[in-house]
């Protein structure tokens, strides 16, 4: 693509502009019979599935300062994917592209020492480009309560110990502070709860697969691809109303297997606790782990509904079969360790 346009004369000179297919803008000035060409590169930087973040970081690394621009009415608003497959695919694409930046020559670590990226800006970028890295410890931590219940151990203080107040106070203060932030921003309690649940679901599904995608790329076994997601169209109240609007949807993708497996593991752990299979341990010694397990099941309640749903609102049988096999493998490993 090439666009060439000459406008009027300004101060005795002609002004022209040319844009090629690589976003290179050439401005030509004709003044007093002489031509002066100025080459400027515009647009986003490519080579990443999150080119907007890469472009912004490179601009700030050159010393440019950013500002918080909030026009009224808000600009550039759109509808995010509402279905489970599209939303998680988008999150996977973001997590993959962000982690690629961390391990590339454009890493904020490098820009902080070799360019003009400030240290606080470097920390801010590291906070969200490490989304995919957080999937591994979060998956392990989410599985820890179920493991302790089935293995007859515990990682939290016992109920009668004063130290139990520490995790309780941390849990209550964090969730109340999060709720206060949502309330201050004008959001409802339901919006806060939905985002808390999606945070746990996204970490063990989309971010986990994004992590493995980058690892396979670094090992030279595969290349990351840009996965296109469909954007929903906004509708006015009363148009396109559906009683199932907002429900979590599923498909046969492997991205749903880790979360389904985690849910089945916690259900098995709660069943073993209710049946008293570890009475010799004492329920008071693992009451904290049981509460944590119930909390995980509540966070993954869309998958619990998906086990009994039909059509696109139900988890496919193939995904459930894979998850059952992995959950039984987890149970076998836990039993072996307990012996």
C-alpha positions in Angstrom: 0.0 0.0 0.0 1.3 3.4 -0.9 -0.4 6.7 -0.4 1.0 9.9 -1.8 -0.6 13.3 -1.4 0.5 16.9 -2.0 -1.3 19.8 -0.4 -1.1 23.5 -0.7 1.9 25.7 -0.6 3.0 26.9 2.9 5.5 29.7 3.0 6.6 29.2 -0.5 6.9 25.4 -0.3 4.9 22.3 -1.1 4.1 19.6 1.5 3.8 15.9 0.5 3.4 12.7 2.5 3.9 9.1 1.6 2.9 6.0 3.6 4.2 2.5 2.6 3.1 -0.9 3.8 5.6 -1.0 6.7 4.1 2.1 8.4 7.0 4.3 7.3 5.8 7.8 6.7 7.9 10.1 4.5 7.2 13.8 4.6 8.6 15.8 1.7 9.0 19.5 1.9 9.7 21.7 -1.1 11.1 25.0 -0.1 12.8 27.5 -2.4 13.4 24.8 -5.0 14.9 22.3 -2.6 13.3 19.1 -1.5 13.8 17.9 2.1 12.6 14.4 3.1 11.8 13.5 6.7 11.3 9.8 7.4 9.0 8.9 10.4 7.9 5.4 11.4 4.3 5.3 12.7 1.9 2.7 13.9 2.5 -0.3 16.3 5.5 -2.5 16.6 5.0 -6.0 15.3 6.4 -9.3 16.2 4.2 -9.8 19.3 0.6 -10.8 19.9 0.4 -7.8 22.3 1.8 -5.2 20.0 0.1 -2.4 22.0 2.0 -3.1 25.2 5.3 -3.5 23.2 4.8 -0.2 21.4 3.9 1.6 24.6 6.9 0.3 26.5 9.3 1.1 23.6 7.9 4.7 23.5 8.5 5.1 27.3 11.9 3.6 27.0 12.8 6.5 24.7 12.0 8.9 27.4 8.5 9.9 26.5 6.1 10.5 29.4 2.5 9.1 29.5 -0.6 10.8 30.8 -3.9 9.5 32.1 -6.5 10.6 29.4 -10.1 10.0 30.3 -12.4 11.8 27.9 -16.1 12.2 28.5 -17.8 10.3 26.9 -15.2 7.5 27.1 -13.5 6.6 23.8 -12.6 3.3 22.2 -15.2 1.2 24.1 -16.1 -2.3 22.9 -17.7 -5.5 24.0 -15.4 -8.2 25.3 -16.1 -11.8 24.5 -18.8 -13.1 26.8 -18.5 -16.8 26.1 -16.0 -19.0 27.9 -14.0 -20.3 24.9 -13.6 -16.8 23.3 -12.7 -15.1 26.6 -10.1 -17.6 27.6 -8.6 -17.7 24.1 -8.2 -13.9 24.3 -6.6 -14.2 27.8 -4.3 -16.9 26.5 -3.2 -14.7 23.6 -2.5 -11.8 26.0 -0.6 -14.0 28.4 1.5 -15.5 25.6 2.4 -12.1 24.0 3.2 -10.5 27.4 5.5 -13.4 28.4 7.2 -13.2 25.0 8.2 -9.6 25.8 9.7 -10.7 29.1 12.1 -13.1 27.3 12.9 -11.0 24.3 15.3 -8.2 23.7 12.5 -5.7 24.5 12.3 -6.9 28.1 11.7 -4.1 30.6 14.7 -5.4 32.5 16.9 -4.6 29.6 15.1 -1.3 28.9 15.6 -0.2 32.5 19.4 -0.5 32.3 20.1 0.3 28.6 17.3 2.9 27.8 15.3 5.5 29.6 12.6 3.3 31.2 12.3 4.3 34.8 12.6 1.7 37.5 9.0 2.1 38.7 7.8 1.7 35.1 9.9 -1.4 34.9 8.2 -2.8 38.0 4.7 -1.9 36.6 5.4 -3.7 33.3 6.7 -6.8 35.2 3.5 -6.9 37.2 1.3 -7.8 34.2 3.7 -9.3 31.7 4.3 -12.1 34.2 0.7 -13.2 34.1 1.6 -16.6 32.6 4.4 -17.2 35.2 1.8 -16.9 38.0 -0.2 -19.8 36.6 2.2 -22.5 38.0 2.3 -21.4 41.6 -1.4 -20.6 41.6 -2.3 -24.0 40.3 -0.1 -25.7 43.0 -1.6 -23.5 45.7 -5.2 -24.2 44.6 -4.5 -27.9 44.7 -2.8 -27.8 48.1 -6.0 -27.9 50.3 -7.3 -31.0 48.5 -3.9 -32.6 48.8 -3.7 -32.0 52.5 -7.2 -33.3 53.1 -6.6 -36.6 51.2 -3.0 -37.0 52.6 -4.1 -36.4 56.2 -1.8 -33.3 56.6 -2.3 -29.6 56.9 -0.6 -26.3 55.9 -2.7 -24.0 58.0 -2.7 -23.6 61.8 -5.2 -25.6 63.8 -8.4 -24.0 65.0 -7.3 -23.9 68.7 -4.0 -22.3 67.8 -3.8 -18.4 68.0 -1.8 -18.4 64.8 -5.0 -19.3 62.9 -6.0 -15.6 63.2 -3.2 -14.6 60.8 -4.6 -16.4 57.6 -8.1 -15.5 58.6 -7.3 -11.8 59.0 -5.4 -11.8 55.7 -8.3 -13.4 53.8 -10.9 -11.1 55.3 -8.9 -7.9 54.9 -8.0 -8.7 51.3 -11.5 -9.5 50.2 -13.0 -6.5 52.0 -10.5 -4.2 50.5 -11.2 -5.6 47.0 -14.9 -5.1 47.6 -14.3 -1.5 48.8 -12.3 -0.8 45.6 -15.1 -2.1 43.4 -17.7 -0.2 45.4 -15.7 3.0 45.0 -15.4 2.5 41.3 -19.2 2.1 41.0 -19.3 -1.6 40.5 -21.6 -4.1 42.3 -20.8 -6.9 44.7 -21.8 -9.3 41.9 -19.2 -7.8 39.6 -16.5 -8.1 42.3 -17.4 -11.8 42.8 -17.4 -12.6 39.1 -14.0 -11.0 38.6 -12.6 -12.9 41.6 -13.8 -16.1 40.2 -12.6 -15.4 36.7 -9.2 -14.5 38.2 -8.8 -18.0 39.5 -10.3 -19.6 36.4 -8.1 -17.6 34.0 -4.9 -18.4 36.0 -5.2 -22.2 35.7 -6.6 -22.2 32.1 -5.6 -19.4 29.7 -2.4 -18.3 31.6 -1.3 -21.9 32.0 -1.6 -22.6 28.3 0.1 -19.3 27.5 3.0 -20.3 29.7 3.5 -23.6 27.9 3.1 -21.9 24.5 6.1 -19.6 25.3 8.1 -22.5 26.7 7.6 -24.5 23.6 8.6 -21.5 21.5 11.8 -20.9 23.5 12.7 -24.6 23.1 12.2 -24.3 19.3 9.4 -26.9 19.2 6.6 -24.6 18.0 5.7 -21.0 17.1 3.0 -18.9 18.7 0.1 -17.9 16.5 -2.4 -15.0 16.7 -5.7 -16.6 17.6 -8.6 -14.4 16.5 -11.5 -14.0 18.9 -15.0 -12.8 18.0 -16.1 -9.6 19.6 -19.7 -9.3 20.8 -22.0 -6.6 19.6 -23.6 -4.3 22.2 -27.3 -4.3 22.4 -29.8 -1.9 24.0 -31.9 -3.1 26.9 -34.7 -5.3 25.7 -32.9 -6.3 22.5 -31.6 -9.8 22.1 -32.6 -10.6 25.7 -31.9 -14.2 26.6 -32.4 -16.0 29.9 -29.0 -17.7 29.4 -27.1 -14.4 28.7 -24.0 -14.3 30.8 -23.8 -18.0 31.4 -20.4 -19.7 31.0 -20.0 -21.7 27.8 -17.7 -24.5 27.0 -16.3 -26.4 24.0 -14.0 -29.4 23.4 -10.8 -27.4 23.8 -8.1 -28.7 26.2 -8.0 -25.3 27.9 -11.0 -26.4 30.1 -9.3 -29.6 31.3 -7.1 -28.2 34.1 -9.9 -26.3 35.8 -12.3 -29.3 35.5 -9.6 -31.5 37.0 -9.0 -29.2 39.9 -12.8 -29.1 40.6 -13.0 -32.9 40.6 -10.0 -33.2 42.9 -11.6 -30.8 45.4 -15.0 -32.6 45.2 -13.2 -35.9 46.0 -11.4 -34.3 48.9 -14.6 -33.0 50.4 -16.3 -36.4 50.0 -13.4 -38.1 51.8 -13.7 -35.5 54.6 -17.4 -35.9 54.9 -17.2 -39.7 54.9 -14.6 -39.6 57.7 -11.9 -41.5 55.9 -9.2 -39.8 58.0 -10.9 -39.8 61.4 -7.6 -40.7 63.1 -6.3 -37.3 62.1 -9.1 -35.3 63.6 -11.3 -32.9 61.7 -10.3 -30.0 63.9 -6.7 -30.3 62.5 -7.8 -29.8 58.9 -10.9 -27.5 59.2 -8.9 -24.7 57.6 -8.1 -26.9 54.6 -11.8 -27.9 54.3 -12.9 -24.2 54.2 -10.3 -23.5 51.6 -11.5 -26.4 49.5 -15.1 -25.2 49.7 -13.9 -21.7 48.6 -12.1 -23.2 45.6 -15.3 -25.1 44.6 -17.3 -21.8 44.9 -14.7 -20.1 42.7 -15.1 -22.8 40.1 -18.9 -23.0 40.3 -19.3 -22.3 36.5 -17.5 -25.6 35.9 -19.6 -27.3 38.5 -22.7 -26.2 36.6 -21.0 -27.3 33.4 -20.7 -30.8 34.7 -24.5 -31.1 34.5 -25.2 -28.6 31.7 -26.2 -29.4 28.2 -25.1 -28.2 24.8 -22.7 -25.3 24.9 -23.4 -24.7 28.5 -22.1 -28.2 29.5 -18.5 -29.5 29.5 -18.1 -32.1 26.7 -17.8 -35.7 27.7 -14.3 -35.9 26.2 -13.0 -33.1 28.5 -14.7 -34.7 31.5 -13.1 -38.1 30.7 -9.6 -36.5 30.6 -10.2 -34.6 33.8 -11.4 -37.7 35.6 -8.3 -39.6 34.6 -6.1 -36.8 35.8 -8.0 -36.5 39.1 -7.7 -40.2 39.7 -3.9 -40.0 39.0 -3.7 -37.2 41.6 -5.6 -39.3 44.1 -3.3 -42.3 43.4 -0.2 -40.1 43.9 -1.6 -38.6 47.1 -2.4 -42.1 48.5 1.1 -43.3 47.7 2.6 -40.3 49.5 0.4 -40.9 52.5 1.5 -44.5 52.8 
